[in-house]
Amino acid sequence: MAGSKPLNAQDERKQFQQMTLLAPEKFSVSCVDIPEEPVEVADEPNNSEGKEKCHGIILQDCSVREGALYQHEGLWVPANDELILELVQEVHVPPSGGHKGINRTVKLIKRYYYWPSMRKTVDQYIRNCYECKRSKSPKDQKNGLLNPLPIPKQRWLDISMDFITRLPMTKDGKNAILNVMDRLPKERHYLTCTSDDNGTTTEETLKMLIYWVYQLHGMPASITSDRGPQFVSIMWKSFCKRMGIQVNLSTAFHPETDGQTERANQDVETFLRAYTNENQDDWDTWLPMAKFADNNADSAATTLSPFFMNHGFHPQMSFGPDPTSYEVTQQRLQAQSAGELTAKMDEILVFAKKHILEAQEVMSRQANKH
């Protein structure tokens, strides 16, 4: 919400960032020649290049740790175009990065690194990325008013379910995906299944609910879905009534009631188009990596990744801190008392709910003005 944030809004976000520690040998290859008087470049009033590179940099945000320069928690990358290009490729191209858009790629890099004009660099790279151009489709403007669903009170208490159908048949006989999403941290499970002209059977849908939701997260209090045959069947309604689950069906001709699940469907479809083979019949082998990439990407609503919201730390990445530093982070997390850890996770929930509410207000204004 540009213009409505307090000046220290970024500081609020910093409390939920993980410190990046990189072994010296990891960045020794990026050594470049440093001018004898680097400070004077920024101070020279007629030096436009120096001003541009130093624009927006606050000295208090910088620190030196073990001989390395940091901007907040990000290791400062030297002004080496080849090194920066290699880093952007390492983040954006592999399945762990998932060919995400500009915002998500920038946020993923910022967890660990920093350099001036980072967004400009990433923007130029992604706009020229062949796979992104090939796999991403334009987003259509939905008609009708947007009525956001209530914000859940706890993780995996309120979920949404939706099917992606008519996919190429895999070797295992699967041709559909069930997307199960936790509506608070936006964590997803992408589940392979079989669908015919009448959709996936209610029996198979219930099995997936029990195996992937109930077993791992407990039974939800509510399930939001479309009006597919599985979700309006007598068997489904009877099961939900017996388990005390509230059934929320999207309004007829108004599927954007659950717009976040539709966006998640777009995410996984885009991922699969970028990585599957020419026949696109190996999509099921890429689904676990699609799930990881999407759960590790920062949500536009919460400003945090589902992985971080559920675990309190970011996963180890090939381009991130070395494993030794990661183990130290893990040990520090485990050393926290149960009370401290609970308080931290509660703070993350409060933080996320606040930003979900703000995001809902923005999306409602944008959708309802048409």
N, C-alpha and C positions, 0 to 999 in steps of 0.2 A: 504494500500500500504506500506508494511513493507520496511523499509530502506529509503523511500523517504519523510517521515514526519520530520518536524523540531522537535527539542528536546522538545519544549513546546507545541506540538500538543495536548496533553491531557488537557492543560490549556484552549485551545480554546473551547474544548467540555464542560468544567465545567461551562461556562457562561450560558448554556442552561440546567442546572440541578436545580431541586427544592430542597430547604432546608428541611431536615427531622427533625421534632421535635417530640419526643416521651415522653409521660407522664411517670414520674418515676415509677408508679405502673406497667407499661407495661414490664419493664426490671428488676424489683426487684427479680423475680423468677429465674433469671439467675446468681445470685451471686455465685462466686466460691472463693476458698481460694487463696489469692495472696501472693507470696513469700515476705519475709521481705525485700529483696534487689533485686527487679526485674531488675534494670538497669544493675547490674553486670552480669546478665545472657548474655546480648547482648555484654558486653565489654570483657568477658572472652575469650581470643584468642583460647583456645582449646575446647570451647563448641560448637560443630557442630550443636546441636539442637537449641541453641539460635541464631546462625547465620542464620540458615534456616528460622526460624520464623520471624526474623527481616529483611530478605533480601528484598530490594526494598522499604522499608518504609522510608520516608523522614520526619524528625521531623517537618519541616515547614508545612507539609500537615495535621498535627494533631492539634486538638484544644479541649478544654474542655468547654462545654456549659451546664449550669445548673447542674453541677456535673457529666455529662456524657462525655465520650471520643468519638471524631469523627475523621474519616479519610476523608478529604474533607467534603462532605455533608452526608456521611454514618456513622450511629451509629456503634461504634466498638462493635462487639459481643464477649463476653468472650470465652476463650478456653474451652468450654464445649461441648463435642461431641454430647451428647443427645440433647442439645439445638439447635446446628447447624443443626443436622439431621432433627429435627422438623421444623425448619425454611425453609430448602430446600424443604421439603415435602409440606409445606403450600404454597410455591411459585409455585412449579412445577406441582403438582397433580390436584388441583381443576380446573374446567373449565376456571376460570379467568386466569390461567397460561397456560393451554392448552397443557401440555406435550411438551413444546418447546424444541429445541435443546440446546446444551451446551452454545453457545454464547449468545443466547437470554435470557436464564435463568440467566446467570451470570449478564448480563446487567440489568435485572429486579431487581435482588437482590441489585445490587450496587446503585440503586436509593435511597435506604433507609439504607443499612447496609454494614458493612465491617468486614472481618477477614482475616488474612494472609492465603495464599494458598487457597483462595476461589474457584478459577477455578479448582484446583485439586480435591477439595471436590465435586463440582458439577459434574465434569467429571466422577468420580467414581460412584456417585449416578445414573446419567442418563444411564451410560453404563450397569447398573444392573437393570434398570427399566423395568419391564415386559411389561407394556402397550406400552412403546416406541419401544421395540423390536417387539411387535406384530403388531403395527399400521403403522410403518414407512417402506417404500419401498425404495430400492436403486435408486439413480438418474442416469438415462442413459445419456451418452454423445451425444449431438445432432451433426448431421453432417452438413457441410456447414459453410460458413463464417457468422459471427455475425455482423450485421450492426445496431448499436444502433439508436433509434429514437431520434430526437431533444429534448433537455430538455425543458419542458414547462416553460412559463414565470410566470404563476400565478396558484393558486389553482383552481381545477375543471374547468380549461380552456381546457385541453386535457385529454380525458378519454379513457379507453379501455373496451371492453365488450367481454365476452366469456361464453359459456355454458358448464356446467358439466351435462352429460346426462346418461341415463340408470341406474338411481338410483332406489332402491326399492320403490314401490308405497306407499305413506303415507295414513293415514286415510282420509286426505283432498284431495286425488287424485293428489298429486304432485309427480313428478318423475325426476325433473331436477332443477338445480340451475343456475341462471344468476349471474355471477361475474362482477360487475361494479367497476372499479378501477380508481381513480384519479392518473394520471401518475407522479405528482410531489410529494406530501407527501405520496403516496401509500395507501391512505385510500380506504377501500373497502365497498361495499354493497353486501351482499349475499342474493339473492332474490329467493324464491321458485316459480316454474312454472311447466307447463305441456309440455311434449315433446312426439311426436309420431315418426314414421319412417321418417317423413319429418322435424323433429325438432319442435321447438316452433314457433307458427305463428308470422308473422310480426306484426299483430295487437296487440298481447299480448306483444311483445317486445317493441313496441312503447309506450304502456301504462306504462310499467315499467320504461322506459326512462323518460317519463313526470312526473310520480309520485315520483320517487326516485332521479332523477337528477335535472330536470328542477325546480320542486317545492322547493327543498332544497338548490340547489347550483346555479341555473341559467342554461341557455342552453350552452353547451360546444361549443368550436370553432372547435374541431376535435374529431372524434371517430375512434379508431383503433380496428379492429376485424379480425377474420378469414373470409373465403369465404363461410360461412354457408348460407343456402337458405334465411334466414331472411335478411342478410346484403347485398345480391346482388339482392334483389327483386326490382321491379319498385316502389312499395309503399315506401320502405325504402329510396331509392335514391331520390324520389320526395320530401319526407318529409325533408331530410337533405338539399337538394338544396333550398327549400323554407325557411328553418330556417338559412341558411348560414353556415351549418356545413360541414367541410371537411371530406370526407370519406377516411380512410386509410385501405386498405385491405392487409393482409399478402400475401407475394409472394407464389405462388403455390409450394407445396412440401417443403416449408421453413417456417413452423409455428413459429419458434423461433424468427421471426421478433419482436414479442411481448412476449419475454421470461418472463417478470415480471408477466404477467397475468397467464402464465403457472405455474409459481412458486406459485402464490397465490392460484391457483386451487389445487396444491399439499398440501398447508397448510391446506385448509379447508377439503380436503379428509382425511388427516392424523388425524385431530381433530375428525372428525366424526367416524372414525374407532376406536378411543380410547374411545369414550363415548356412542355410540349408543347401543341399546339392541342386543340380539342374532339375531333377525330377521332383524335388521338394518332398520326397517320401522318407527322409531321415529326420524330420522335424522333432520326433520324439526323443532322439538322442541329444538334441540341443536344449530341450526344455529345462533340465536342471540348471544349466548355465544361464538361461533366460531368467529363471526364478532368482538366482543369486544376483545377477546384474540389476534387476528391478528392485529387489529388496535392499540393495546396497546403495541405490541412488537416492539422493535427498528428495523428499516430497515437497511439492510446491505449497501444499497446505500447511504442513507441520514445520517445514524448513529443516527437518532431520530425516535421516534414513530409517526405514522400518527396522533394519538390523540394529542400528544404534539404540533406537527406542526400546527394543526388547532385551538388549544385552548390556547396554551402558558403555560399549566400546565399539570401535570400527574393526572389521576383519582384516587379517593380514593380506596385503596385496603385493604383486610382483614388483611394483614400482615404489612401494612404500618403505617404511623403516625396516632395518634388518631384523631377522627373527630374534636376535639377542635382546634388542631394545623392546621388542614386542613382549617377550617373556617377562621383562622387568615390569612392563605396564600391567601384564596379567597378574604378576605377583603382588603389585601394589593394590590392584583391585580386590584380590582375594584377601589381602591383609586387612581391608576395611572391616569394621564391625558390621554385624547384620543391620544394626540401627542406621548407620551411616549409609549403607548401600540402599536400604529401603527408602531413606529420605531422598537420596539422589534420584532413584527411579520415580518417586512421587513428583519431584521437581520437574523431571522430564515430561511427565504427563501434563502437569499444569502448563508448562511452556508450550507443549504441542496443542493443547485444547485452545489456548489463547490465539495461536496462529491459524488454527483451523477456522475459528470463528471469523477472524479477519479475512481469510481467504474466501469463505462463504459469502461474506458481504460484498466483496469485490466481484465474484463470479455472478452473484444475483443481479447486481447493477448492470453488468455487461450483458447478461443474457436477457434481462427483462426490458432493456431499452429498445430492443428491436420490435 
